[in-house]
Amino acid sequence: MFKFLKRKIKKFEDQLETELDQSIKEELENKIEEESFQTEEIPIQQEEKIKPDKIEIPEKQPTSIQTEKKTESLREQRRKKRMQARDKRDKEIDQQIEQSIKSELKHTLETRKSIEKSFTKHAKKSIISDEKLDDLLWGLEVDLLESDVAYSVIESLKNDIKEELKQASFSKGKINEIIEQVLKHAISHVLKSNNFDFDEFLIKSEKPLTIMFVGVNGSGKTLSIAKMATMLKEKGFSSVMAAGDTFRAGAIEQLGIHAKNIGVKIIKHGPGADPAAVAYDAIEHAKAKHKDVVLLDTAGRMQTNINLMDEMAKIKRVAQPDLILFVGDALAGNDAVEQAKRFNEIVGINGVILTKVDTDAKGGSALSVAYTIGKPLLFIGVGQEYNDQIEFDAEWMIKNIFSEN
């Protein structure tokens, strides 16, 4: 089951693991280099203040008092000038030293900031480059298209994988586990995009509850009705079948055989009768006999046949079903998705039953049909027996996709 899809996802998983493993190695190497690089503090040597040259004072010569006073005055003026010059020079030297210290500190600070910025940028960068990831996702896209996965589903998976990888914390030896978890989350998001509690709906709905089944010929609609009747019986609900496919005598006979085998009442008219009339009679019978559910079969109209689709719209107006279920063949792949879209446009679909899932090697339709039309996948057929229709569980499918068998 889902062997083809499983193989394609496993291929992507292995490729992504290889790229991430290489990226982690490169990141560790770069980190080691960055950590080993330390900005050396450049000692700033304070320049010694330039002291004025020692002035040799000539020996005092005997002079007159007037000459001495004049000489003393000149000496005092020279001393003051020297003091002013020295103070000015000291001040200039101090300013130069201060400026040098500021400049050095600024340079050191800028260097450290540059290193921190480079490291931070490296740390925040995705562990795998966008180019490599896009290449891998392109390969996954091609593989999923081959697996009959709808394009809108592929885009959702790709976006989720990108977001998950941004949030993931990778460590050596656990890459495979994390990648598998990322893929599981992405697929789970697709499968769980629409939830519907059928049992709760069944219990709370006013009786009789009318369920209308639509789908193309060969999708397994009649057998799905029989399986539904069996399930309802096991849950303690009574039902009546309505043979609304009056275009084929074989369809009426086939549903009659199923009704007899299960032990439920069938309402039918002759071939060519008005299917809306059959639906009306079945609902009236259910009201009179206090039946819980009316299971309304319809002709397997091709979604491209406008007249027949209009006829189905008429049945809907008469029967006013509480639930309309599209029955699709899993083996039809993307055709089943397109059929579901068309039926949803004409009559409106509340949910999906996917048949022949047990024989579907690709699995794309199981991922796509419900997500594409925005309706829940309620049941899947996993065999030809009446009990071989199970309520869909996203976890069940995920386990099947990622199982080793």
N, C-alpha and C positions, 0 to 999 in steps of 0.2 A: 504494500500500500504506500503510495506517494514516493516510490523508489526513485523516479526521475527527479522530482523536486528535491528529495533528500540528497541525492548525489550532487546536484547543482549548488545547493546551499553549503554542503560539505566542501566543495571545491573552493568557494569564496572564503569560507572559514579558514582553510589551509593557507590560501594566498595572503589573506589579511594577517594571519599569525606570523607568516614569514616576514612580511614588511614591518610589522610592529616589533618583532624580535630584533631586526636589524636597526630599526630606529632607536630602540632602547639602548642597544650597544653603543651607537653613535652618541646618544645623549649622555651616557655615563662617561664616555671618553672625553667629551667636551667639558663636562662638569669637573672632572678631575683636573683638566688643564686650567680651568678658570679658578678652581680652588687653590691650585699651586701658584697661581699668579697673585702676588700680593704687592700692593703699592708700597714701595720702600719710602719711609719718611726721610726726606732730605734734611739733614741737620743744618740749621741756619746759623751760621757763625756770625755773631755780632761783631761788626767791625769796631776795632778799637778807635776810640776818639783820638783824633789827631791833635796832638799837643803842640803848641807852638814851640819853636826852637828856643833853646835856652839862650838868653841874651847876655852876652858877656858885658858886664858893667866895668868900664874902665876905672882904674884906680883914681880915687879923688886927688885932684891936684890942688895945691894951695892957690886959691884965688881970692879976690877981694869979696867982701860981703855982698855987694851989689851983683857981682858976676855970679856968685853962688846962688843967690835968690833967683836970678834969671835962668840959670842952668837948672835949678830945682823945678821951676815952673815948666820948663820945656820937657823935663823928665816926666813930670806928672801928666802932661798932655799926651806924651808918647805912651805912657803906661795905660791911660784910659783908652787910647785908640787901640792898643794891643788887646786890652780886655774886651772891648767891643767887637773887635775882629775875631777874637777867640770864641766869644759867645755866639757870634753869628755863624762861625764855622761849625761849632758844636751843634747848633740848632739845625743847620743844613745836614750835618752827618746823621743826627737823630731822625730827621725826616726821611733821609734816604734809607736808613735801616728799617724804619717803620714801613716805608713803602715796599721795601724788599720782602719784609716778612708777610705783608698783606698779599703781595703778588705770589709768593710761594704758597701761602695757604690757599689762595684762590685756585692756583694751578693744581694743587693736591686734591682739593675738594672736587674740582671739575673732573679730574682723572677718576676719582672714586665713584662719582656720580655716573660717569660714562661706563664704568665697569658694572655698576649695579644695574644700570639701564639695560646693558647688553645681557646680563644674566637674567634679569626679570623678563625681558623679551623672549629669551630662550625658554624660560620656565613656562611662560604662558602659551607658547606656540604649541600647536597640536603635535602630538607625539609622532604622527605620520603626516607627511606633507599633503597639502590639498591636491596637488597634481597626481600623486600616487594613489590617494584615496579615490579620486575621480576615475582613474583608470580601472581600479578594482571594481568600483560601483558600476562602471559601464559594462564590464564583463559580467557582473551579476545581473544587470538589466537584460542583456542578451540571453543569458541562461534562463531567467525567469520567463521571458517571452516565449522561449521554447517549451517551457513548462506550462503554458496556457495561463499564465498569470496576467491579469489585466494591467494596462499601462498605469492607470491611476493608483493601483495597489503598489506597483513597483516604485512609483514616485514617493508614496507614503513610506515605504520600507527604507528607501534611500535616505530620505530626510531624517527619519527616526534613527537610523544607524549613525549618521553624522552627529546628531545631537547626543546620542548615547556615548559615542567615542570621546566627545568633548568632556563629558562628565566622568568618564571612567578613570580609575587610578590603576595604572599598570605596574606590575612588578614582575621581575624575572621568575619564571617557573609557573606563573599563573595566567599567562596570556591566553591560553586556549580556553580556560574556564571563563574568563572575562568576555572574550569574543562570543562564545556560545551564549552567554547571558545577554549580551547586547542584541544578538540576533533573535533570541527568544522574546525579549521585550518588544522589539520592532514587530515581529509577527503577531505577538499577543495583542498589540495595539490594533492591528488590522482585524483580527478575529473577534475582539471584544468591543469593537466600535459601536455595536448595537446589541443591546440585551433585552430579552423578553422572557418573562416568567410565564410559561404556558400553563402550568398547573394552577397558579394563582388566578390567571385569566379564566381558566375553566371553572374554577370554584365560584368566583365572584360574578360571572356573567349570568344574565337572566336566561332562563330556559324556556323553550329549546334554543340552544346555541347553534347557529348555522355556519358551517365551514365550507367554503367554496374552493375547489381544487382546479387550477388552471395549468396549462403546459402543452407542449406540442406532442404529436403522436410519437409513441415509442419511448417516452421519457420515464415510464413506470408509474404513471398517475393512478391507474386502477389498482395496482398492487399496493401503492402507498395508502390508498383509502382503506384497503383491507387491513393493512398494518395498523393504521390509526384506530380502526374499529376494535382491533384486538387489544391495543394499548388502553383504550377507554374502558373496555370491559374489565381489564385487570385492575384499573383504578376505581372501579365501582360505578361507572357511568354507562347508561344505556344509550344506544344510537340507532339511527335508521339511515340506510343508504338511498340515494336518489340517482337513478341511472339517466343522467342528463346528456350523455353522449348518444343522441338518437340518430346521428348520421351513420353510425356503424352498428349493424345488428350484432356483430361479434362482440362489441364493447358491452352491450346490454347483457349478453349471455355470459361473458367473462365476469362481470360484476356480480351477476346472479350466483355463479359458482362460488365466488368468494364469500358472499353473504350466507350461503348455505353451510359452507365449511366452518364459518365463525359462529353462526347461530344468531344472525341479526336480520331484521326485516329490510326488504328492498322495495322501493316504490319505482315502478317502471311503466312506460307506455310502449307502443309499437315503434318500429323503425320509421324515421321521418317525422315523428311527432314533434310538437313544439317543446323544446327543452325547458323553456320558462314555465310551461304548464306542469311539467314533471316536478320542477323545483317547488312550485306552489303547493302541489298535492302532498309532497313529502313533508313540507313544513306544517301543513294542516293536520296530517296524520300524527306528526310528533306532538303537536299541541293536544290532540284528542287522546292520545295514548300515553301522554306524560313522558315522552322520551327526552333525554337530556341534550342530545346532539344530532344534528342533521348533517350528513356527509354528502356533499353535492358534487357529483362527477360532471365534467363538461367535455365537449369534443376537443380532440387534439388539434386545435386550430393553429395553423402556421401564423407566426406573428406578422407576416407580410400580406396576409389575406385580409383586406380592409372589410369586406362584407361579413366575413365570419367573425371578425373581431367586434364588429358592431353588434352582431347577434349576441355575443358574450356580454356586451355592455347592457343589453336588454335583460338578460338573465339576472344580472346584478341588480337592476332596478326592481325587478319583481321579487327576487329572493331577499334582497337587502341583507346580505351575509354579514355576520359579525367578524369574520376572519376570512381573508382570501390568501391562500397559500399557493405559491408558484412551485411546481414540481419540475426540477431540472435534472438532466442526465449529466453526471460528472464526466463521463467520457466525451461529451460534446465540447468540453473545454470552453474557449471564448465564445462559441456559439450559444452556449447556455447563458452566458452573461448578457449577450445581445438580446436573447429571447426574453430574459427577465426584465430588461430595460423596456422592451416593447410592451409586454403585458402590464408592466407597472404604469406606463403611459396611458393605456386604454382603460383598464379596470381598477388600477391601484392594487398594490400587493402589500400585505401586512407581514409576510414572512416567507421563508424558503425551505423547501424539502429537497435535499440533494440525494439522488439515487445512485446506485452502483459505485459507491465510493470504495468498496472493497476491491473492485477491479480496476480502479483508476491509478495508474502508475505515475502519472504526472502530478496530479494534486492541485494544479493551478486554479481550477474552477472553485474548489473548496475555499481557497484563499480569497477569491475575487467576487463571487456572485453576490454575497450579502453586502460586502463593503461597497461595491460599485453602485448598487441601487439604494443603499442606505437602509436596508431592512435586515432584520435578524435571521441568521441561519438556525432554524429551530430543530430540524431532524435530519439525520442522514441514514441512508439505506446501506446496510453492510451485508446483505445476503438476500436470498429469495424466500426465506421462511417468514411467517407472519410476525414472529418476534424479532426479526432482523431489521428493526428500525429503532434507532436509539436517539435520545435527545442529544443535540450537539453540545459538546463540551470543548472549549478552546484548549484547555490543558491536555485533553486527550489527543488532539491533533498535533500539538507541539511535541508531546512525548513521542508520537509516531514519526514525526519529521526528524527528530534528533536522536532517535534510538539507533543502536548499532546494527540491528537486524535488518 
